[in-house]
Amino acid sequence: MNKNRLAIAILNWNGKKWLEKFLPIVVQHSPEADTYIIDNASEDDSVTFVENNFPSVKVIQNSKNEGFAAGYNSGLKNIDAEIYCLLNSDVEVTQNWIPPMIALFDSDQSIAAAQPKILSYHNRNFFEYAGAGGGFIDNLGFPYCRGRIFNSIEEDKGQYDDETEIFWASGCSLFIRSKDFREQGGFDERFFAHQEEIDLCWRLKNSGKKIMYTGKSAVYHVGGGTLSNQNPEKTFLNFRNNLSMMLKNLPFPNLLWLLFFRLSLDGIAGIQFAFRHGFSHLWAVVRSHIGFYAQLPETWRRRQKHQIRKYYQEKWLVFKHFL
């Protein structure tokens, strides 16, 4: 494989501790790829550390902290490669993790994006929250993964060692064809962070592309996606972005009833968060709906001409899980 065919792009903001820990492993186990650090105007000495210790790693510096979505959109404009791998800085890759991913893309030109198996760095026999064995969405718009539903995490017993089509691939280790990324306009920068990769994958699915998972490749993610570890701003972004994603991508017959139904479900969730995590999380849910309606005209403008009607694999996931 030509080295410039694959580019690993690691978005960084004040993440020197992660670069010290994981970048050497990325370089060691990724001879097939060029590696880039896209720096979101870090205030620590991340860039100096990379430049002094990893001459083969190229650094792209954004002028400000633009968040995950805009940070990648800006940085990737400076990278020429057929396939991007967007890799979180807190991911430990494994030996020979790249060849199975490339083989997947070579097997079918309609494959636009893919992810490896994502396991927990701290609990290595279990899946990790952000991606696990591949992402799906239920008919209420709630994202989940094989190996993770809400905060319930499965042990890895080889049950997802397959290769299969999924609905969305995790942004913590997202392989995507550069032409498909560009044709979709990249991530929706209004999301800032959280669920922007699900929105992108949904748009790709609406355009007739495939999203894939392979268990032949594995990475370990530090992560920490459970809500108890989140701050209210993450709660706000997750709820607002999920609503915007549905408005952009849902087929019209499902749109009105689902958004109305979610008002009630989000209200129940907000009350639950208030008891578990404090009033600030309830207020974050309220703000998320205010933010969603503030963006509604522009979100509606971004709706695609075609939306797939069979967008979900599981019905009523939230009720089946909690009842």
KEFITOR-227911 format. One record per residue (C-alpha): x, y, z. Coordinates in steps of 0.05 Angstrom, whole numbers, plus 5000, padded with zeros to 4 digits. Layout:
BEGIN
XYZ...
END
This chain:
BEGIN
500050005000502650694982504051075045500151695024493951275013492351295088493151885135492151825210489752495237489852605312486153215337489653515397488054065447492554115508493553365505500953275514499952735567496052315516501052435461506752225507503051585524499951375458503351715399509551265403505050655396501350965337507851095301510550405317504450025294502450455234508150395182502850385126500551095142502751815147501152095216498752805229497253205291491753725281492854205338486954635361491255215387493854835448496355245506501054705532507454495496504153935456506654185389513854285414513753585443511553275377516453675335522253505380520852765388517152535325520252835263516152375219509552645247506853255212503653805252497854235227496154825271489155115274488655845294483755715351480355155389474754995341472254365375472053675345467753815284470754455258477654265282477753655238474454015180479854545181485754075191483753555140483754075085491354055091491953295085492352935018490452205025485351724997483051485066483151875131483451545199480852025251483951775316482852045386489252215423487251745480487151115437492150545441492650205374494949485365499849125320497149015249490949425263491049775195491249215142484248945160481349645154484449765085482349075061475149255080475349885037478449494979472848974982467349464963467750164934461050344963464050315033465051025056466950935129468850395178471250275249475149735285473149385349473649885406475449615474476449955541483550155558482350095633478049465631481149105572476448515569470448965559467949415503468650165507462750635509464551035447463650545390464449845419462449335365459449835317453850355322446450335308440450775324433450575347426850835321426751375374433451655352437551385410444551155389447250505415452649995398453549255395456849145462453949775494446850005506446450655546451250515604450949755601457549485574458748775550464948355561468548185497467847435487468947445412461547555398463248145352469347875316465447915251465348405193458548725184454949335159453149825215449450485218454950935247462350875261465451175323469351835317474651575365477451135309473751325245476451095177473251475120474551585046476852305037472352404975466252195015468152645072468853235025462553084986458553115050461853765071465253425129462453475200456853955217460954485253454954735291455254095332462054295360462853605391458652985406454652575355457552945295460252275269453251965274450352545235455852465182454751715177447251825171448352305113452851795080447551265088442351735059446851814998447251064987453950915020455650355069458650405138462449795162465449465223471048955227472948565289479448365256482449035279482249285351484049905390483550085464480250745483481051105549474551485537469851565595463051655561458351495619453852075638456152075710463052285685460352835641459553575655453153945638455954215574456753505547449553365567447353985530451253815467448853085466441453265471441653865425445753515371441452895373435153305359438653685303441253035273434152755270431353385238436753345184436252615168429552305187424452145132418652635138413152145161417351975222419652685236413953045269411452495315418452305337420653015354414253115393415152445429422352615446420253255481416852815533422552305538427752855544423753175600423652515638431052425626432453135650428753005716432552365725439152725713437253255764436552715818442852345798447552905776444653565799440154115773445454355724444253735681436753855681437954575659442754305605437053885576432554505576437954915543438954375491431754445467432455205466438855135426435554645378429755115363434655695355438255305300431855005270431455435206438655285187437954555206431754495162435654815105440954265111435953695104437953245046433453104987433252365005432452025073432651275081426251005114429350395147434350775189433850355252435249645272431749615339424949885360423450195428430350075455429650545513423350195538426249495529432449685567429350035627422849655635
END
